[in-house]
Amino acid sequence: MKKQKKKHVSKAENPQTRSSSTSVENSESIPADLIFEIFSRLTAKSLSRFRCLSKEWASIFSSRVFTHSFVARSCERPRLLFTFHVDGKLFSYSTPQPPRNPDQDLSHVVVDNHITIPTRMGSFLIHRPVRGLLCPGDMWFERGCNDSKMMTIFNPSTGQFKKLPAARTRRGHVRTYLGYDPIKEEYKVLCMSVRRRTYPKFSEEHQVLTLGTGKLSWRMIECSLKRYPEIGGICINGVLYYLAYQNDGFGVGQNFTVICFDVSSEKFKPLEINLTCSSTLINYKGKLGAIQFDQVGFFGGRTTSLGLMVLDDAEQHIWSKKTYVLPPFWKNLGVDAIARLNVVGMTGDSEIVFSPSILSDPFYIFYYDVERNTVVKVRVQGIDFVKNQYIYTFMDYAEDVKSM
């Protein structure tokens, strides 16, 4: 029987290969600005796949102009981010932030699983993201171990992380905050040592590190405001805000003030306001807002009302305040009287979003419409369940594809 000779098909003759290569070749005839526009509308996960198809595309994705445009567009299509840290790994999930329509019944959302990031760090708390990046907010160091003083910046969208040099401190405990200067387009990490076993409590050794400057290093800065900083902060229009103890620093139910840190000038300034320890800072339509509850400590099933304070004039320290009484049926939505809910933020000017602090199965987030006095719970599907795991939920998460 006569053997048939195998026909060797070249890449050019292979229909599948030809189709793939032709699509890339055809893209070269498309104007660069149009390619730029198309790709800037995609998700970070889609871009990671396209990056492997063409060197030209990979070059576009890495350019400063594209990465800046991409994160700017991402800010216009924000996402909900869910993240937790367990066994030395950071797990992250996100979903498009649904535009809430009070007349539309939204029963559930499905999340995308991001790349798991090895942290090489012990236990730490996480601040809300700033233009796509996450920063640890509270860290304890081992005495005599300089490596333990090294912190890491994370990008959940790309799975990348950046180890920072050891903080310049003699203490074993620091608080950190991440800020962004929109004028110079710079990220800065603010770090300070804290003394919590002294009375009054206070902060010291204030220092700043600027990302993207080649060799990273900490710079000590002047700060006359030694007040003890609370965990959690928010960056709005180039100003980083965080809660800090009033001067005495004693007792449960302690009053707090707000400290402003101008990311560009690196100057501190206090705001004249008196808040409780149950307060959460939020972005209220581009202004600083604060939500606090009638129950000291946290929001739960026993909470009956909450207050919204908005900074209308930072120079004159003018705040507006509204108080909202929660509907009686709030307790019938499956919110345990002892369960702890965190304020995630606000959608527009009418809905406050809450999320449990502990991961559960099923897992829900809650939308409270302050104008209609209604509450809707939305099930979040796709998060891997870990028993008794603390979970962080963030609004207005913007994906960033810039290399770290």
C-alpha positions as CSV (number, residue, x, y, z in Angstrom):
1,M,0.0,0.0,0.0
2,K,1.4,3.3,-1.1
3,K,2.0,5.7,1.8
4,Q,0.7,9.2,1.4
5,K,3.2,11.9,2.0
6,K,2.3,14.2,4.8
7,K,1.6,17.7,3.7
8,H,3.4,20.3,5.8
9,V,1.2,23.4,6.2
10,S,3.0,26.6,6.8
11,K,1.7,29.2,9.3
12,A,0.7,31.3,6.3
13,E,-1.4,28.4,4.9
14,N,-2.9,27.4,8.3
15,P,-6.4,29.0,8.4
16,Q,-6.4,29.3,12.2
17,T,-2.9,30.9,12.3
18,R,-3.7,33.1,9.3
19,S,-6.8,34.4,10.9
20,S,-5.0,35.3,14.0
21,S,-2.0,36.9,12.3
22,T,-4.3,38.7,9.8
23,S,-6.3,40.3,12.6
24,V,-3.1,41.7,14.1
25,E,-1.7,42.8,10.7
26,N,-5.0,44.5,9.9
27,S,-4.8,46.4,13.1
28,E,-1.6,48.0,11.9
29,S,-3.6,49.7,9.2
30,I,-6.0,51.1,11.8
31,P,-5.1,54.6,13.0
32,A,-3.2,54.5,16.3
33,D,-5.6,56.9,18.0
34,L,-8.6,54.6,17.2
35,I,-6.8,51.5,18.5
36,F,-6.0,53.6,21.6
37,E,-9.6,54.5,22.0
38,I,-10.9,51.0,21.6
39,F,-8.5,49.4,24.0
40,S,-9.0,52.0,26.7
41,R,-12.6,50.9,26.9
42,L,-11.7,47.3,27.7
43,T,-11.3,45.7,31.1
44,A,-7.9,45.0,32.6
45,K,-8.5,41.2,32.2
46,S,-9.1,41.6,28.5
47,L,-6.0,43.8,28.0
48,S,-3.9,41.1,29.7
49,R,-5.0,38.7,27.0
50,F,-4.5,41.1,24.1
51,R,-1.0,42.1,25.4
52,C,0.3,38.7,24.2
53,L,-0.9,39.0,20.6
54,S,1.1,41.9,19.4
55,K,4.3,43.7,20.4
56,E,2.8,46.9,19.1
57,W,-0.3,46.4,21.4
58,A,1.9,45.6,24.3
59,S,3.8,48.8,23.7
60,I,0.6,50.8,23.6
61,F,-0.6,49.3,26.9
62,S,2.7,50.2,28.6
63,S,2.8,53.8,27.5
64,R,2.2,56.5,30.1
65,V,-0.5,58.2,28.0
66,F,-2.5,55.0,27.7
67,T,-2.2,53.9,31.3
68,H,-3.3,57.4,32.5
69,S,-6.3,57.4,30.0
70,F,-7.2,53.9,31.0
71,V,-7.5,54.6,34.8
72,A,-9.3,57.8,34.0
73,R,-11.9,55.9,32.1
74,S,-12.0,53.2,34.8
75,C,-13.0,56.0,37.3
76,E,-16.0,56.6,35.1
77,R,-17.0,53.0,35.2
78,P,-16.3,52.1,38.9
79,R,-16.4,48.6,40.3
80,L,-17.2,47.0,43.7
81,L,-14.1,45.4,45.1
82,F,-14.1,42.6,47.7
83,T,-10.8,41.5,49.2
84,F,-9.4,39.5,52.1
85,H,-6.0,38.4,53.3
86,V,-5.4,34.8,54.5
87,D,-2.4,32.5,54.7
88,G,0.0,35.0,53.2
89,K,-2.2,35.6,50.1
90,L,-4.4,38.5,49.0
91,F,-7.7,37.4,47.4
92,S,-9.7,39.9,45.3
93,Y,-13.0,39.9,43.5
94,S,-14.8,42.7,41.6
95,T,-17.9,43.4,39.7
96,P,-19.2,46.5,37.8
97,Q,-20.7,48.9,40.3
98,P,-24.4,48.6,39.4
99,P,-26.2,51.9,38.8
100,R,-28.9,51.6,41.4
101,N,-32.4,52.2,40.1
102,P,-34.9,52.3,43.1
103,D,-37.6,51.0,40.8
104,Q,-35.5,48.1,39.5
105,D,-35.3,44.9,41.6
106,L,-31.6,43.9,41.7
107,S,-31.3,40.6,43.5
108,H,-27.7,39.6,43.0
109,V,-24.4,40.4,41.3
110,V,-21.7,38.0,40.1
111,V,-18.0,38.8,40.8
112,D,-14.9,38.2,38.7
113,N,-12.0,36.5,40.4
114,H,-8.7,38.5,40.3
115,I,-5.2,37.1,40.4
116,T,-4.2,35.9,43.9
117,I,-1.3,37.9,45.1
118,P,1.4,36.5,47.5
119,T,1.9,39.2,50.2
120,R,4.8,37.8,52.1
121,M,3.4,39.8,55.0
122,G,1.8,38.9,58.3
123,S,-1.6,40.1,59.4
124,F,-2.5,43.6,58.3
125,L,-5.5,45.9,57.6
126,I,-6.3,47.2,54.2
127,H,-7.2,50.8,53.2
128,R,-9.6,51.6,50.4
129,P,-8.0,51.6,47.0
130,V,-6.6,54.8,45.4
131,R,-6.8,54.8,41.6
132,G,-6.5,51.0,41.5
133,L,-3.8,50.4,44.1
134,L,-4.2,48.9,47.6
135,C,-2.0,49.8,50.6
136,P,-1.8,48.1,54.1
137,G,-3.1,50.4,56.7
138,D,-1.9,49.1,60.0
139,M,1.3,47.1,60.6
140,W,3.1,45.6,63.6
141,F,6.8,45.0,63.4
142,E,9.1,42.4,65.1
143,R,11.8,44.1,67.2
144,G,15.2,43.7,65.7
145,C,13.8,42.4,62.3
146,N,14.2,45.1,59.7
147,D,12.5,43.0,57.0
148,S,9.3,43.0,58.9
149,K,9.2,46.8,58.4
150,M,8.8,46.4,54.7
151,M,5.3,46.9,53.3
152,T,3.8,46.2,49.9
153,I,1.6,48.0,47.5
154,F,-0.9,45.8,45.5
155,N,-2.7,46.1,42.2
156,P,-5.6,43.6,42.2
157,S,-6.3,44.1,38.5
158,T,-2.9,42.9,37.3
159,G,-1.8,40.8,40.2
160,Q,1.3,42.9,40.6
161,F,2.8,44.1,43.8
162,K,5.7,46.4,44.8
163,K,7.7,45.9,47.9
164,L,8.7,49.2,49.6
165,P,11.8,49.8,51.6
166,A,11.7,49.4,55.4
167,A,10.0,52.3,57.1
168,R,12.4,54.5,59.2
169,T,11.1,53.9,62.6
170,R,12.3,52.8,66.1
171,R,8.8,51.7,67.0
172,G,7.0,48.4,66.4
173,H,3.7,49.8,65.1
174,V,2.9,52.2,62.2
175,R,-0.2,53.5,60.4
176,T,0.0,54.1,56.6
177,Y,-2.2,55.9,54.0
178,L,-2.0,56.1,50.3
179,G,-2.7,59.3,48.5
180,Y,-2.6,60.6,44.9
181,D,-1.6,64.0,43.5
182,P,-3.7,64.6,40.3
183,I,-1.6,67.6,39.3
184,K,1.8,65.9,39.3
185,E,0.2,62.4,38.8
186,E,2.1,61.0,41.7
187,Y,1.2,58.3,44.3
188,K,2.5,58.9,47.8
189,V,2.5,56.7,50.9
190,L,2.2,58.5,54.2
191,C,3.6,56.6,57.2
192,M,3.7,57.4,60.9
193,S,4.7,55.6,64.0
194,V,2.1,55.4,66.7
195,R,2.3,55.1,70.5
196,R,-0.9,53.5,71.8
197,R,0.3,52.4,75.2
198,T,1.0,55.9,76.4
199,Y,-1.6,58.5,77.6
200,P,-2.3,60.5,75.7
201,K,-1.8,58.4,72.6
202,F,0.1,60.1,69.8
203,S,1.9,59.7,66.5
204,E,5.5,60.5,65.5
205,E,8.2,59.9,62.8
206,H,6.0,61.1,60.0
207,Q,7.5,60.1,56.6
208,V,6.5,60.0,52.9
209,L,7.5,57.8,50.0
210,T,6.8,58.7,46.4
211,L,6.0,55.8,44.0
212,G,7.5,55.7,40.5
213,T,10.7,57.6,41.3
214,G,13.3,55.0,40.5
215,K,15.0,54.1,43.7
216,L,12.3,54.3,46.4
217,S,13.1,55.9,49.7
218,W,11.3,57.4,52.8
219,R,11.6,61.1,53.5
220,M,11.0,62.4,57.0
221,I,8.5,65.4,57.0
222,E,7.5,68.0,59.6
223,C,4.2,67.5,61.4
224,S,3.1,69.5,64.4
225,L,-0.2,67.4,64.7
226,K,0.9,64.5,66.8
227,R,-2.7,63.2,67.3
228,Y,-3.2,59.4,67.3
229,P,-4.5,58.4,63.8
230,E,-7.4,56.1,63.4
231,I,-7.4,53.3,60.8
232,G,-9.0,54.2,57.5
233,G,-8.6,57.3,55.3
234,I,-9.8,58.7,52.0
235,C,-8.2,60.7,49.2
236,I,-10.3,63.2,47.4
237,N,-9.0,65.6,44.8
238,G,-5.4,65.4,46.0
239,V,-6.2,65.7,49.7
240,L,-5.9,62.8,52.1
241,Y,-8.3,62.8,55.0
242,Y,-8.1,60.6,58.1
243,L,-9.6,60.5,61.6
244,A,-7.5,61.2,64.6
245,Y,-8.1,61.2,68.3
246,Q,-8.7,64.5,70.1
247,N,-5.9,65.6,72.4
248,D,-6.6,63.5,75.5
249,G,-7.0,60.0,73.8
250,F,-8.8,58.3,76.6
251,G,-11.8,56.0,76.8
252,V,-14.4,54.3,74.8
253,G,-16.6,56.8,72.9
254,Q,-13.6,59.0,72.4
255,N,-14.3,62.0,70.1
256,F,-12.3,62.3,66.8
257,T,-11.3,65.1,64.5
258,V,-10.3,65.0,60.9
259,I,-6.7,65.7,59.7
260,C,-6.1,66.9,56.1
261,F,-2.9,66.0,54.4
262,D,-2.2,67.8,51.1
263,V,-0.5,65.2,49.0
264,S,1.3,67.8,46.8
265,S,2.6,70.2,49.5
266,E,2.9,67.4,52.2
267,K,1.3,69.8,54.8
268,F,-1.1,68.8,57.6
269,K,-4.1,70.7,58.7
270,P,-6.9,69.9,61.2
271,L,-10.6,70.4,60.5
272,E,-12.9,71.7,63.2
273,I,-15.4,68.9,63.8
274,N,-16.3,66.5,66.5
275,L,-16.9,62.9,65.4
276,T,-17.4,59.6,67.3
277,C,-15.4,56.4,66.9
278,S,-18.3,55.0,64.9
279,S,-17.7,57.5,62.1
280,T,-16.7,56.5,58.5
281,L,-15.3,59.0,56.0
282,I,-16.8,58.8,52.5
283,N,-16.7,60.6,49.1
284,Y,-19.9,62.5,48.8
285,K,-20.1,63.8,45.2
286,G,-16.5,65.0,45.3
287,K,-16.7,66.4,48.9
288,L,-15.6,64.9,52.2
289,G,-18.5,63.2,54.0
290,A,-18.7,61.4,57.3
291,I,-21.4,58.9,58.4
292,Q,-21.8,58.2,62.1
293,F,-24.3,56.1,64.1
294,D,-26.3,56.4,67.2
295,Q,-24.6,53.3,68.6
296,V,-20.9,53.8,69.5
297,G,-18.5,51.4,67.9
298,F,-20.2,50.0,64.8
299,F,-23.4,49.8,62.8
300,G,-25.5,46.7,63.6
301,G,-29.0,45.4,64.1
302,R,-29.5,47.6,67.2
303,T,-28.7,50.9,65.3
304,T,-31.8,53.1,64.9
305,S,-30.4,56.2,63.2
306,L,-27.4,57.6,61.5
307,G,-26.1,61.0,60.6
308,L,-24.5,62.3,57.4
309,M,-22.1,65.2,57.6
310,V,-20.7,66.9,54.5
311,L,-17.8,69.4,54.4
312,D,-19.2,72.2,52.3
313,D,-16.3,74.7,52.8
314,A,-12.9,73.4,54.0
315,E,-11.4,76.9,54.5
316,Q,-14.2,78.1,56.7
317,H,-14.8,74.7,58.3
318,I,-18.5,74.7,57.3
319,W,-20.3,71.4,57.6
320,S,-23.9,70.5,56.8
321,K,-25.6,67.7,58.7
322,K,-28.6,65.4,58.2
323,T,-30.0,62.7,60.5
324,Y,-31.9,59.7,59.1
325,V,-34.1,57.3,61.2
326,L,-33.8,53.7,59.9
327,P,-37.0,51.9,58.9
328,P,-38.3,49.4,61.5
329,F,-38.2,46.5,59.0
330,W,-34.4,46.9,58.8
331,K,-34.1,44.2,61.5
332,N,-36.1,41.8,59.3
333,L,-33.6,41.8,56.5
334,G,-31.3,39.2,58.1
335,V,-29.1,41.7,59.9
336,D,-28.2,40.1,63.2
337,A,-28.4,42.4,66.2
338,I,-24.8,41.6,67.0
339,A,-23.5,41.5,63.4
340,R,-21.2,44.3,62.4
341,L,-21.8,46.2,59.2
342,N,-19.3,48.6,57.6
343,V,-20.2,51.7,55.6
344,V,-18.9,51.2,52.1
345,G,-19.9,54.5,50.6
346,M,-22.8,56.3,48.8
347,T,-24.2,56.0,45.3
348,G,-25.1,59.5,44.2
349,D,-26.7,61.4,47.0
350,S,-29.4,59.1,48.2
351,E,-28.1,55.5,48.8
352,I,-25.7,54.4,51.5
353,V,-24.1,51.0,50.9
354,F,-23.3,48.6,53.8
355,S,-21.4,45.4,53.8
356,P,-20.8,42.8,56.5
357,S,-17.3,42.7,58.0
358,I,-17.2,38.9,58.2
359,L,-17.5,36.7,55.1
360,S,-20.6,34.5,55.1
361,D,-22.4,32.1,52.7
362,P,-24.6,33.5,51.3
363,F,-23.0,37.0,51.3
364,Y,-25.1,40.2,51.0
365,I,-24.5,43.9,50.7
366,F,-27.2,46.4,51.6
367,Y,-28.5,49.6,49.9
368,Y,-30.3,52.1,52.2
369,D,-32.1,54.8,50.3
370,V,-32.2,57.8,52.7
371,E,-34.9,59.6,50.7
372,R,-37.3,56.7,50.3
373,N,-36.4,55.2,53.6
374,T,-36.1,51.7,52.0
375,V,-33.5,49.0,52.3
376,V,-32.6,46.5,49.6
377,K,-30.2,43.6,50.0
378,V,-28.2,42.2,47.1
379,R,-26.5,38.8,47.1
380,V,-22.9,38.7,46.0
381,Q,-22.1,35.4,44.1
382,G,-18.7,34.0,43.2
383,I,-16.6,34.7,46.4
384,D,-14.8,31.7,47.8
385,F,-16.1,31.1,51.3
386,V,-13.6,31.1,54.2
387,K,-15.1,30.7,57.6
388,N,-14.8,33.6,60.1
389,Q,-12.8,35.5,57.5
390,Y,-12.7,39.3,57.7
391,I,-13.6,40.8,54.3
392,Y,-13.1,44.4,53.0
393,T,-15.7,45.8,50.6
394,F,-14.9,49.0,48.6
395,M,-16.8,51.2,46.2
396,D,-15.6,53.2,43.3
397,Y,-12.7,50.8,42.5
398,A,-10.9,51.9,39.3
399,E,-8.8,49.3,37.4
400,D,-5.2,50.3,36.6
401,V,-2.9,48.5,34.1
402,K,0.3,50.5,34.7
403,S,3.3,48.3,35.5
404,M,4.7,48.5,39.0
